[in-house]
Structures are given as C-alpha cells and as structure tokens.
C-alpha cells in the first residue's frame, strides 16, 4: 500500500467575459481525470478553480452590455458552473477572483513582498488613449513585434516568437479600443522584482516541476534575463485597489493565480481544512497546476516567485498541455469550428468527449485535434463496439437463465489475473498524465475479453439446456472482465461507471476493487450504458450556418439538405398527453427526430408543492413544482380524471424542464409532467427512484 498523499490541484481560471469552449474543457477533463484517479487510489486530493474576473476587458464588456462588471461576472459564473457540472468535472470548489477571500490574500501577499523588499516603485511611460480617455493595458495595444517583426501582436508578448516586452517596445502601436495611435504619459507603477528569483527559479524548473520541453522553453527566458514585473494598473480599472495606493489597482495577472488560493480558502472554511497544511514552505502536501502552454511564463516564473517571495511553498508541478483544433483548424466562429461547451452538450454525452480527449492526451504539450469523423468512429468502436458490448452479450444469460446470480468460481481465473495485474501499468499511465497510454492498455484488455466471449459463444451454448452451468460460468467470466475495465475507466467515464456499479449492486469501487472478482452475487437487469453516435449529427457541430435551438424549446431535426433552415419549434402545454402530440406533430411534418434530438430533452426531478383544480377545465390540474436549482414553476396537466389534487402533494415526479412556456386560456404552463397510460383514469405518474431530490437531472 502506497503512502497516502495530500494533494491540492487547480486548472487555469476561466476569464469571465464569455462562454467556455472545448479548449477550456480539454484542460478541465485532463485535470478531472487525474484528480479522480488520485481519489480512487485512496489519496486526499482537492480540485479547485475559479472565474478570472478582473481587468479592462471585463469593464469594457460590461459597459457594452449596459450592466455593471459585478452583474456580468455573476451571470457568467453561473453559466461556467453549469457547463463544468454538466461535463462531469468534479470540482471541490469553484470560486471567483472577485471575492473577499481573494482580496484578503492579495493584500497579505503584497504586503509580505513589500516587507521582504521585493516591490519597487518606478515611473513608467505608458500608452494612453486620448479618445477613450484611459490608460491602455498591455493587451489593449497592438503593433509589430520588436523582435521578429510579426504584425498584429499584443503589447505584452508575441504569439509567433514568444518574446515578452512592453507596449512601448512595439512598432506602429495602435489602441485596440479606438484604433487610434496612443500617446505616452508618465505614471508611477509598482513592480515585483522577478529578477531577484532567477537562480532559484532555474533550479526549481529543472527539479521536475515542469515537463522537459517546457524547461527548454524557459531556458530561452533565463538566457534573456528575467524582467521585473509591473503588477499595477491605473484607474479606471476593474479590480482590487492596492493598499495605501489610491487610484492604483493590482494587475489582473497578480490577483488571478492568487485566486487558486482564495478558492482553496473557501473550501478550507467549508470542510475544516487548514490552509497552512498545504501552503506552508515546509508542507509535505503537493500542489499541482494544470495550464495551457500559452500561459507558461505566468505560472512557471512569475507565480512561483511570488509564492516564494511571500513566504509560501512553490508548486510541486505545473502541467502544461497544447491547444485544441477542430478538423485540423483553429477554432473559428466564421468557420463554425468555435464549439462552446453548451453547444456540444445540447447534442452529446459529456462522457463521449471525456473519452475522446483522454484517448489523445499525453504528458506532452502537442496540440490535440478533434477530428469529428474520427470522434464518432472511435466512440462507436471503443465504447459501444468493444466495452459495453461485453456486458450486453453476457448479462441477459445471467438474468434469464441463472436467477440473476453470478457463478461462485471463474472458469478462467488466469485470464482474470491478467486483467488484475494490468492495473499497475494503467495506474502508472494515469499518474504520468499519459491517459492515451492508459486507454490503449484498457482497450487491449477489452479486445481480449471480447475474444474470450467469441471463443466460448454463450449464445450457442444456451440452445442446449444441459449447458446452463457452462453458460453461467462463461458469462460470469465476461462480466467480471467488464467490471475490471469499468473500474479502470472510472476517472474517464464516471457516470457510466456509477451505472455499471449499480448493475453489479455494489456500493463502491476503489482502484483495488479490480484485484478481486465478484462471485456468487445477484446482479440487476442490464440497461444499455451507451448508444451509437450518428456521424451526420456530429458533423453538424461545425456547420457555421447551423442555427441553435432557442433556449426552452425542442427542435425537430431538419434533413441534411435543409440544414441552413431554422429548426422548427414544437411547443407543449405541459399536459400529460402532450408527449403523443409532440411525436404526432413531428410525424405529420415528416421529421423523424434522431436520438441526439431526444437526448436534448432535459428531464428533471420535481416536487409537487401545490395541486389544484382549474376552474372551467374538465381535465386539467394546476401544479406548482419545485425543480431545485431551476426554481419553482407552474404546469398544467391533463390528469384530473386519474388523480385528486391531494394525492399529488409532496410527491416526486419527472418533468421536461426545457420546454418553451405555453400561454393557455387558464394561465402559462412552464413545463411538462411525464406520465404513461392510455388516458382517462388510466394515467400513471412517472416517479424517480427513492433518494432523488428536486432538480436532479435524469439521464
């Protein structure tokens, strides 16, 4: 048994001026897989993140929308939280850099740096936009790189050669705000003495804290010599005012990484952890950051130096990854390849994306291409054709012919021992962030499991009743091989693993669970764990002419030849019989809906708070429902003949939560209550499993 580790993990903050896209989600998935793996191994591991909320872009975005910066970042925070939750990212805390905790830690670290002599005041020549009447942050000045001559580069670094500089170094600079040439004015700024940490940083980088390719890149900056870092900005600026410096604000890149610590502080306060146990210089805990390769300078030089200068421990490791491309191209709105997390989730399971990225991610920083044809092919081949195929081919024989009970012994214990022994190599791959290697090993085992089933052909054996015991043994072997694979895939496919575990009627799996087979136990009837992807539906992700369905509506799938046409909207009143009307309407219009359209239906658990008769209506009841985080809403349901209002009070039911509200003669219906039956008195309300709570999504 390895020693139990204490680990604090973060992924890069999300800037609060727009939606999350698949580039953000790649990093979140990589981080989440590693964290889930550590927890399965029995380690104490915490995953925190936050929204990055400060800076001029936030201020200008809020102005353009006619809201305050606080209103903007609050709205975006809700959207980001929902996207991450729906992508099954298991964050222990998600915060905001615009928080009391972050303000407190920023001040504390800044004052510690001042006391240690690492803060210097200097007069700087700064770009000023006379038309906008404001000083311009580095990223709001563009021009020609002073090092390599590449045009259209930002005022802090060159995307082509990687050089860092100030806006004053640019050739032919212009203001991004107004397009005018800036003038230069003097202003007193506050600098962090990064140059004082050059030697310890060089040693730290080469200690294994970064990947080898990253260390080589950082050598270029060490060769040039590290520059002191301007950590202040002039008003107007949305951020934290520097203590004892009216009109001066912390530059967003000073308070942003401190946001990791603020989010962790919120977690500490909530669950009773000690901040110092993880951040003290002599801490035995680990601290890991996951980032994109575009922000190496801030996380591998500036951030560890600030931590050291403020008397805290440096990160154990900074793990960088590459960018996401779609069909070999950079994400672009004009090409339709800028795919947001929400756009993806409207049509497909998050676990398909998690698996696809996992199968491509390594410990390096190469870019990851999401080829949509490969996406559907790989998922259909690996998940449907290999993985769940094992269970689907074996489970029915156990349920129907063996009283749902597994054999007490395996017919081929040596084969299972091979699967159990493979766990160490798979664990090593996960640990080193080589999830592609882990997936290769797991799928190779899946091939062996399918070969075993193909060899013994339980479907042929079952034709002779005298072979019942042998069929049971073969299928017990197959299901145990499937169980081991699902245990190994828990970090990648957490929801599918939960459903597989419930199929086996087990309360918990940890990594060691794969070492021992499950024998003599009763299993549940098998329910499909995955469905095939339609390549045509996947291809529609990148069609720039595609029109997203309005929020709160269902859209019928348009034929491929009419993809540019806006989708038809089918509204529902919320009556229990409206499901039939929906299907009938689609059939009349000649639009058969695909499984992907059906998966967009948001089914939620709701609690009936109130039920009453509707005056002037013979069939309707008016229900007031609690849908958890979605709030309360009214639904009209045509089930008066089947239920008295009092019989529904307090019951948990299932509702379609993303239907467009429909105005009726008796009021507005804001959803659909699900029920089954031929009608009249024979209508039966669909109830969720015990233990469900209002707002819980049903998948």
ZITAGI-V941197 format. One line per field, one symbol per residue. burial: I if it has 16 or more other ideal C-beta (glycine too) atoms within 10 Angstrom, else O. Layout:
# ZITAGI-V941197
burial=???
This chain:
# ZITAGI-V941197
burial=OOOOOIIIIIIIIIIIIOOIIIIIIIIIIIIIIIIIIIIIIOIOIIIIIIIIIIIIIIIIIIOOOOOOIOOIIIOIIOIIOOIIOOIIIIIIIIIIIIIOIIIOIIIOIIOIIOOOOIIOOOOIOIIIIOOIOIIIIIIIIIIIIOIOOOOOIIIIIIOOOIIIIIIOOIOOIIIIIOOOOIOOOOIOIIIIIIOIIOOOIIOIIOOOIIIOOIIOIIOOIOOOOIOOIIIIIIOOIIIIOIOOOOOIIIIIIIIIIIIIIIIIIIIIOOOOIOIOOIIOOOIOIIIIIIIIIOIIIIIIIIIIIIIIIIOIIIIIOIIIIIIIIIIOOOIOOOOIIIIIIIIIIIIIIIIIIIIIIIIIIIIIIOOIOIOIOOIIOIIIOIIIOIIIIIIIIIIIIIIOIIOOOIIOOIIOOOIIOOIIOIIOOIIOIIOOIIIIIIIOIIIOIIOOIIOIIOOIOIOOIIOOOOIOOIIIIIIIIIIIIIIIIIIIIIIIIIOIIOIIIOIIOOOOIOIOIIOOIIOOOOIOOIOOIIIOIIOOIIIIIIOOOOOOIOOOIIIIIIOOOOIOOOIIOIIIIIIIIIOOOIOOIIOOOOIOIOOIIOIIIIIIIIIIOOIOOIOOOOIIIIIIIIIIOIOOIIIIIIIIOIIOOOOIOOOIIIIIIIIIIIOOOOOOIIIIIIIOOOOOOOIOIOOIOOOIOIIIOIO
